[in-house]
Amino acid sequence: MLGVWAATGWTLSQHPFAQPVLARGAEEAKRAIDAAVARHASADWLEAELRAALEAADAQDAALLLDIAAARDLPLPDDLQMAAKAMTGADDGFLARGRECAACAWDIAACRTIREVAVCALPAELSPLGDVNALRRNGVAWWQDEAVDELEVGLAVVGLAATGASLVTGGSAATIKAGATLARTARRTGALSPRLAADLTEAARGAVLWDRLPAVLNGARAGTALDPVHAARLARAAQDLGRIVAATSPARTLAILRFADTPDDLARLARLSETAGDRTQAALRVLGPARAYRLLDRLSGPFLAALALIGLVAAQLGGLLGGFALRRLAPRQAGRETTLASAGGHRP
């Protein structure tokens, strides 16, 4: 007992509760995520989820479930696979896909899937012309007294500033440019959640110096139309998005965005994507965001040891108190029996 108490005292002196949770190493976290997905994504689960996606006419989810089944070599009923491929356009011919891609590149609203957006429309949007076109489009809307998308304008200015390497944020200008373009494209396709869009719009409203936008359209540096303090918030969100793009792909990033409701969620998704890579979307779909994030961390050894030792001390104290109580009760019982015997009584 004294040894356990001494070990407990020494362990607690090391402050094991100061940092109970530690980040897993990249390989350890990847193995934990893969094992959890393998346990949960059974053939029966995939079949049920795919049927639900077909009933909901969710082509994006159906395509993802087909990819998960293919990656894990899990069998699915033939009729279910054919229906899912027909919905997602996986069996379309080359000419049909070419016509759809051209229409998508001309008008992003005509894109049928997120994959089409990434392959057909995004290359043009990633160029500075995409940012300039966004500013021109909203300038025309302002001139005609129509609604101006403040978030699209803010992201376009951040993208142009990053392209010119005039935005100082402590991160890579190319990463910020990619993230700003993805966020702007997601805004136009409805891939941003309402809450995240509201948060980023508020940041853009304070970041953009609106009176200087005409000069930017006439060739002035985009950085001159940004408030450095407020722009940092918008740039951080763009940088986190750019990290997701670098770790996965533009198409997967647009799909992953639906799991983000706040800028903090973007940072968590960036960390997860840098660990899981191309498997990020599957992990989020199978496990859910909360469980996937938890797999990135683990309980520290000293914390677990401290809990075990505290449990042992509690058990020992319980044993001592129980023995003490039994000893206190034993004399009273013996005394009662002696009294009964002297009085001529007997126990039944």
C-alpha positions as CSV (number, residue, x, y, z in Angstrom):
1,M,0.0,0.0,0.0
2,L,2.8,2.4,0.9
3,G,4.5,1.6,-2.4
4,V,1.4,2.4,-4.4
5,W,0.8,5.6,-2.5
6,A,4.4,6.7,-3.1
7,A,4.2,5.9,-6.8
8,T,0.9,7.8,-7.0
9,G,2.5,10.8,-5.3
10,W,5.5,10.8,-7.6
11,T,3.3,10.4,-10.7
12,L,1.1,13.3,-9.7
13,S,4.2,15.5,-9.0
14,Q,4.9,15.1,-12.8
15,H,1.7,17.0,-13.6
16,P,0.1,14.3,-15.8
17,F,-3.1,16.2,-16.1
18,A,-1.4,19.3,-17.6
19,Q,-1.4,17.7,-21.1
20,P,-3.7,14.7,-21.0
21,V,-4.2,14.6,-24.8
22,L,-1.3,14.3,-27.3
23,A,-1.3,14.5,-31.0
24,R,-0.6,11.2,-32.7
25,G,2.2,10.9,-35.2
26,A,1.2,11.0,-38.8
27,E,1.6,7.3,-39.5
28,E,0.0,6.3,-36.2
29,A,-3.0,8.5,-36.9
30,K,-3.3,7.2,-40.4
31,R,-3.3,3.6,-39.2
32,A,-6.0,4.4,-36.6
33,I,-8.2,6.1,-39.2
34,D,-7.8,3.2,-41.6
35,A,-8.6,0.6,-39.0
36,A,-11.7,2.5,-37.8
37,V,-13.0,2.9,-41.4
38,A,-12.4,-0.7,-42.1
39,R,-14.4,-1.8,-39.0
40,H,-17.3,0.4,-39.8
41,A,-17.6,0.4,-43.6
42,S,-18.9,-3.2,-44.1
43,A,-20.5,-4.4,-47.3
44,D,-23.9,-4.3,-45.6
45,W,-23.4,-0.8,-44.4
46,L,-22.3,0.4,-47.8
47,E,-25.3,-1.2,-49.5
48,A,-27.8,0.4,-47.1
49,E,-26.1,3.8,-47.5
50,L,-26.0,3.6,-51.3
51,R,-29.7,2.7,-51.4
52,A,-30.4,5.7,-49.3
53,A,-28.3,8.0,-51.5
54,L,-30.2,6.7,-54.6
55,E,-33.6,7.4,-53.0
56,A,-32.4,10.9,-52.1
57,A,-31.0,11.4,-55.6
58,D,-27.7,12.4,-54.1
59,A,-25.2,11.9,-56.9
60,Q,-22.3,13.2,-54.9
61,D,-22.8,10.8,-52.0
62,A,-23.5,7.9,-54.4
63,A,-20.2,8.5,-56.2
64,L,-18.3,8.7,-52.9
65,L,-19.8,5.4,-51.7
66,L,-18.9,3.7,-55.0
67,D,-15.3,4.9,-54.5
68,I,-15.2,3.6,-50.9
69,A,-16.5,0.2,-52.1
70,A,-13.9,0.1,-54.9
71,A,-11.0,1.2,-52.7
72,R,-11.8,-1.6,-50.1
73,D,-12.8,-4.2,-52.7
74,L,-16.3,-4.6,-51.1
75,P,-19.0,-6.3,-53.2
76,L,-22.2,-4.5,-54.1
77,P,-25.3,-5.9,-55.9
78,D,-25.0,-5.4,-59.6
79,D,-28.3,-3.6,-60.0
80,L,-27.4,-1.2,-57.3
81,Q,-24.0,-0.4,-58.9
82,M,-25.6,0.1,-62.3
83,A,-28.2,2.6,-60.9
84,A,-25.5,4.5,-59.0
85,K,-23.3,4.7,-62.0
86,A,-26.2,5.9,-64.2
87,M,-26.9,8.7,-61.6
88,T,-23.3,9.8,-61.3
89,G,-22.6,9.7,-65.1
90,A,-19.8,7.2,-64.6
91,D,-20.9,5.3,-67.7
92,D,-21.3,8.3,-70.0
93,G,-19.4,8.3,-73.2
94,F,-16.5,10.5,-74.0
95,L,-18.5,12.9,-76.2
96,A,-21.3,13.3,-73.6
97,R,-18.7,14.1,-70.9
98,G,-17.0,16.6,-73.3
99,R,-20.3,18.4,-73.9
100,E,-21.1,18.5,-70.2
101,C,-17.6,19.8,-69.4
102,A,-17.8,22.6,-71.9
103,A,-21.2,23.7,-70.6
104,C,-19.8,23.5,-67.0
105,A,-16.8,25.6,-68.0
106,W,-19.0,28.2,-69.6
107,D,-21.5,28.4,-66.7
108,I,-20.6,26.9,-63.4
109,A,-24.3,26.5,-62.6
110,A,-24.6,23.9,-65.4
111,C,-22.1,21.6,-63.6
112,R,-23.8,18.4,-62.6
113,T,-21.3,17.1,-60.0
114,I,-18.5,18.6,-57.9
115,R,-16.1,16.5,-59.9
116,E,-17.2,18.4,-63.1
117,V,-16.7,21.7,-61.2
118,A,-13.2,20.8,-60.3
119,V,-12.2,19.4,-63.7
120,C,-14.0,21.7,-66.1
121,A,-14.6,25.1,-64.3
122,L,-11.9,25.3,-61.7
123,P,-8.8,25.6,-64.0
124,A,-10.1,28.9,-65.4
125,E,-11.1,30.1,-61.9
126,L,-7.6,29.4,-60.6
127,S,-6.1,32.0,-62.9
128,P,-6.1,35.7,-62.1
129,L,-8.7,36.1,-64.8
130,G,-11.1,34.2,-62.6
131,D,-10.7,36.7,-59.8
132,V,-10.9,39.7,-62.2
133,N,-14.1,38.2,-63.7
134,A,-15.6,37.8,-60.2
135,L,-14.9,41.5,-59.5
136,R,-16.3,42.5,-62.9
137,R,-19.4,40.4,-62.4
138,N,-20.1,42.0,-59.0
139,G,-19.2,45.5,-60.3
140,V,-21.9,45.1,-63.0
141,A,-24.4,43.9,-60.3
142,W,-23.6,47.0,-58.2
143,W,-24.0,49.3,-61.3
144,Q,-27.4,47.8,-62.0
145,D,-28.5,48.1,-58.3
146,E,-28.5,44.3,-57.9
147,A,-27.1,42.3,-54.9
148,V,-23.3,42.3,-54.6
149,D,-21.8,39.1,-53.1
150,E,-19.4,40.6,-50.6
151,L,-17.7,37.3,-49.9
152,E,-17.0,36.6,-53.5
153,V,-15.5,40.1,-53.9
154,G,-13.4,39.7,-50.7
155,L,-12.1,36.3,-51.8
156,A,-11.3,37.6,-55.3
157,V,-9.2,40.5,-53.9
158,V,-7.4,38.1,-51.6
159,G,-6.7,35.7,-54.5
160,L,-5.4,38.6,-56.6
161,A,-3.2,39.8,-53.7
162,A,-1.8,36.3,-53.2
163,T,-1.1,36.0,-56.9
164,G,0.9,39.2,-56.7
165,A,2.6,38.0,-53.5
166,S,1.6,41.3,-51.9
167,L,-0.4,39.8,-49.0
168,V,1.7,39.2,-45.9
169,T,0.1,36.4,-43.8
170,G,3.0,34.1,-42.8
171,G,1.8,31.4,-45.2
172,S,2.4,30.4,-48.8
173,A,0.9,32.8,-51.3
174,A,0.1,29.8,-53.7
175,T,-1.7,28.0,-50.9
176,I,-3.8,31.1,-50.1
177,K,-4.6,31.7,-53.7
178,A,-5.8,28.1,-54.2
179,G,-7.9,28.3,-51.0
180,A,-9.5,31.6,-51.9
181,T,-10.4,30.3,-55.4
182,L,-11.9,27.1,-53.9
183,A,-13.9,29.1,-51.4
184,R,-15.2,31.4,-54.1
185,T,-16.1,28.5,-56.3
186,A,-17.8,26.7,-53.4
187,R,-19.8,29.9,-52.7
188,R,-21.1,29.9,-56.3
189,T,-22.0,26.2,-56.3
190,G,-23.6,26.3,-52.9
191,A,-21.0,24.0,-51.3
192,L,-20.4,26.4,-48.4
193,S,-22.6,25.9,-45.3
194,P,-24.8,28.9,-44.5
195,R,-23.0,29.4,-41.1
196,L,-19.5,29.3,-42.6
197,A,-20.6,31.6,-45.5
198,A,-21.9,34.1,-42.9
199,D,-18.7,34.0,-40.9
200,L,-16.5,34.5,-44.0
201,T,-18.8,37.3,-45.4
202,E,-18.4,39.2,-42.1
203,A,-14.6,38.9,-42.4
204,A,-14.7,40.0,-46.1
205,R,-16.9,43.0,-45.2
206,G,-14.2,44.4,-42.9
207,A,-11.2,43.2,-45.1
208,V,-12.1,45.0,-48.3
209,L,-11.6,48.7,-48.8
210,W,-14.5,49.1,-51.1
211,D,-13.6,52.6,-52.3
212,R,-10.3,51.3,-53.8
213,L,-11.8,48.5,-55.9
214,P,-12.2,50.5,-59.1
215,A,-8.4,51.2,-59.0
216,V,-7.8,47.5,-58.7
217,L,-9.9,46.8,-61.8
218,N,-7.8,49.5,-63.6
219,G,-4.6,47.7,-62.8
220,A,-3.6,48.8,-59.3
221,R,-2.2,46.2,-56.8
222,A,-4.9,44.2,-55.2
223,G,-3.2,44.5,-51.8
224,T,-4.1,48.2,-51.7
225,A,-7.8,47.3,-51.5
226,L,-7.3,45.2,-48.4
227,D,-7.3,46.2,-44.7
228,P,-4.3,44.2,-43.4
229,V,-5.7,43.4,-40.0
230,H,-9.1,42.2,-41.1
231,A,-7.8,40.5,-44.2
232,A,-5.7,38.2,-42.1
233,R,-8.8,36.4,-40.9
234,L,-10.1,35.8,-44.4
235,A,-6.6,34.8,-45.5
236,R,-6.2,32.2,-42.7
237,A,-9.4,30.5,-43.8
238,A,-8.2,30.5,-47.4
239,Q,-4.8,29.1,-46.3
240,D,-6.5,26.3,-44.4
241,L,-8.5,25.5,-47.5
242,G,-5.4,25.6,-49.6
243,R,-3.8,23.0,-47.2
244,I,-6.8,20.7,-47.8
245,V,-6.4,21.1,-51.6
246,A,-2.7,20.3,-51.4
247,A,-3.3,17.2,-49.3
248,T,-6.3,15.9,-51.3
249,S,-7.5,17.4,-54.6
250,P,-9.8,20.3,-55.7
251,A,-12.7,18.0,-56.2
252,R,-12.4,16.3,-52.9
253,T,-11.9,19.7,-51.2
254,L,-15.2,20.9,-52.5
255,A,-16.9,17.8,-51.2
256,I,-15.1,18.0,-47.8
257,L,-16.3,21.6,-47.3
258,R,-19.8,20.4,-46.4
259,F,-18.4,19.2,-43.1
260,A,-17.2,22.7,-42.1
261,D,-19.5,25.2,-40.3
262,T,-16.9,27.6,-38.9
263,P,-13.4,28.7,-39.7
264,D,-12.1,26.6,-36.9
265,D,-13.6,23.6,-38.6
266,L,-11.5,24.4,-41.7
267,A,-8.4,24.3,-39.5
268,R,-9.4,20.9,-38.1
269,L,-10.2,19.6,-41.6
270,A,-6.8,20.8,-42.8
271,R,-5.0,18.8,-40.1
272,L,-7.1,15.7,-40.8
273,S,-6.5,16.0,-44.6
274,E,-2.7,16.3,-44.1
275,T,-2.9,13.0,-42.2
276,A,-5.4,11.0,-44.1
277,G,-4.7,12.4,-47.6
278,D,-7.0,11.1,-50.3
279,R,-8.9,9.0,-47.7
280,T,-10.1,12.1,-45.8
281,Q,-13.5,12.3,-47.5
282,A,-14.1,8.6,-46.9
283,A,-13.1,8.9,-43.3
284,L,-15.5,11.8,-42.7
285,R,-18.3,10.1,-44.5
286,V,-17.9,6.8,-42.7
287,L,-16.9,7.9,-39.2
288,G,-18.3,11.5,-39.0
289,P,-16.2,14.6,-38.2
290,A,-16.1,14.3,-34.4
291,R,-14.9,10.7,-34.4
292,A,-12.4,11.3,-37.2
293,Y,-10.9,14.3,-35.3
294,R,-10.6,12.3,-32.1
295,L,-8.5,9.7,-33.9
296,L,-5.8,12.4,-34.5
297,D,-5.1,12.5,-30.8
298,R,-4.4,10.0,-28.0
299,L,-4.4,10.0,-24.2
300,S,-0.9,10.4,-22.8
301,G,0.8,7.5,-21.0
302,P,1.4,9.5,-17.7
303,F,-2.3,10.5,-17.7
304,L,-3.5,6.9,-18.0
305,A,-0.9,5.8,-15.4
306,A,-2.1,8.5,-13.0
307,L,-5.7,7.4,-13.4
308,A,-4.8,3.7,-12.8
309,L,-2.8,4.6,-9.6
310,I,-5.6,6.8,-8.3
311,G,-8.0,3.9,-8.8
312,L,-5.7,1.6,-6.9
313,V,-5.4,4.1,-4.0
314,A,-9.2,4.5,-3.9
315,A,-9.6,0.7,-3.8
316,Q,-7.1,0.4,-1.0
317,L,-8.8,3.2,1.0
318,G,-12.1,1.4,0.5
319,G,-10.6,-1.8,1.8
320,L,-9.1,-0.1,4.8
321,L,-12.4,1.6,5.6
322,G,-14.3,-1.6,5.2
323,G,-12.0,-3.5,7.5
324,F,-12.2,-0.8,10.1
325,A,-16.0,-0.9,9.9
326,L,-16.1,-4.6,10.4
327,R,-13.7,-4.5,13.4
328,R,-15.9,-1.8,14.9
329,L,-19.0,-3.9,14.5
330,A,-17.5,-7.2,15.7
331,P,-17.0,-6.3,19.5
332,R,-20.6,-5.1,19.7
333,Q,-21.9,-8.3,18.3
334,A,-19.7,-10.3,20.7
335,G,-20.9,-8.2,23.7
336,R,-24.5,-8.7,22.8
337,E,-24.1,-12.5,22.7
338,T,-22.4,-12.5,26.2
339,T,-25.3,-10.4,27.6
340,L,-27.8,-12.8,26.3
341,A,-26.0,-15.9,27.7
342,S,-25.7,-14.3,31.2
343,A,-29.4,-13.6,31.2
344,G,-30.3,-17.2,30.4
345,G,-31.3,-16.4,26.9
346,H,-30.3,-18.3,23.8
347,R,-30.0,-17.5,20.2
348,P,-32.7,-19.0,18.0
